[in-house]
Amino acid sequence: MRALMNFQERDGWWIHIIAADCRTVLLSFRRVRDQETLLRIVRKLHGDPELAEHDIRRWGRGSVWIDPSPEQRKTLGAFNFV
């Protein structure tokens, strides 16, 4: 299942994950402390860290398509990033 991970820098990095239909919320806003943690999460959820890093450098925010495994999909809401 593809999903879209949105992120924005605001006193840390805020992450929001929505389904491919761009309506269904899979993970409400969560905060991570730094860029390294954000990129680690992108890699873990099978996203493109280079694209995420490009958006970070250029805009300070962005989106990347991710493809979480079935096990990861079950626990998305349980992630405690901070």
C-alpha positions as CSV (number, residue, x, y, z in Angstrom):
1,M,0.0,0.0,0.0
2,R,1.5,3.3,-1.1
3,A,1.1,6.3,1.2
4,L,2.3,9.9,1.2
5,M,4.5,11.1,4.0
6,N,4.4,14.9,4.5
7,F,7.0,16.6,6.6
8,Q,7.8,20.1,7.7
9,E,10.4,21.8,10.0
10,R,8.8,23.5,13.0
11,D,10.8,23.2,16.2
12,G,11.8,19.7,15.0
13,W,10.3,17.8,12.1
14,W,6.5,17.2,11.9
15,I,5.4,14.1,10.0
16,H,1.9,13.4,8.7
17,I,1.1,10.2,6.7
18,I,-1.9,9.9,4.4
19,A,-3.1,7.0,2.2
20,A,-2.7,7.2,-1.6
21,D,-6.2,8.7,-1.9
22,C,-4.8,11.8,-0.1
23,R,-7.9,11.7,2.2
24,T,-7.4,8.9,4.7
25,V,-5.1,9.8,7.6
26,L,-2.8,6.9,8.5
27,L,-0.6,8.8,11.0
28,S,-1.6,12.1,12.5
29,F,1.0,14.7,13.1
30,R,4.1,13.4,15.0
31,R,7.3,15.2,15.8
32,V,10.9,14.0,15.4
33,R,13.8,15.8,16.8
34,D,16.2,16.1,13.8
35,Q,16.7,15.6,10.1
36,E,18.7,12.4,10.6
37,T,15.7,10.7,12.4
38,L,13.4,11.9,9.7
39,L,15.5,10.4,6.9
40,R,15.9,7.2,8.9
41,I,12.1,6.9,9.1
42,V,11.8,7.5,5.3
43,R,14.4,4.7,4.7
44,K,12.6,2.3,7.1
45,L,9.3,2.9,5.4
46,H,10.8,2.2,1.9
47,G,10.7,5.8,0.7
48,D,13.3,7.8,-1.3
49,P,15.6,9.5,1.2
50,E,17.4,11.4,-1.6
51,L,14.1,13.0,-2.7
52,A,13.3,13.8,1.0
53,E,16.7,15.4,1.5
54,H,16.3,17.5,-1.7
55,D,12.9,18.8,-0.4
56,I,14.5,19.5,3.0
57,R,17.4,21.5,1.5
58,R,15.2,23.4,-1.0
59,W,12.0,24.1,0.9
60,G,12.4,23.0,4.6
61,R,9.3,20.8,4.0
62,G,8.2,18.2,1.5
63,S,6.5,14.9,0.7
64,V,7.7,11.5,-0.3
65,W,5.9,8.3,-1.3
66,I,6.5,5.4,1.0
67,D,5.6,1.8,0.8
68,P,5.3,0.4,4.3
69,S,5.3,-3.4,4.8
70,P,2.1,-5.0,6.2
71,E,3.6,-5.1,9.7
72,Q,4.6,-1.5,9.5
73,R,1.1,-0.5,8.4
74,K,-0.4,-2.1,11.5
75,T,1.8,-0.1,13.8
76,L,1.9,3.3,12.0
77,G,-0.3,4.8,14.6
78,A,1.8,3.4,17.4
79,F,5.1,5.1,16.3
80,N,6.5,7.2,19.0
81,F,9.1,9.2,17.2
82,V,10.3,11.7,19.8
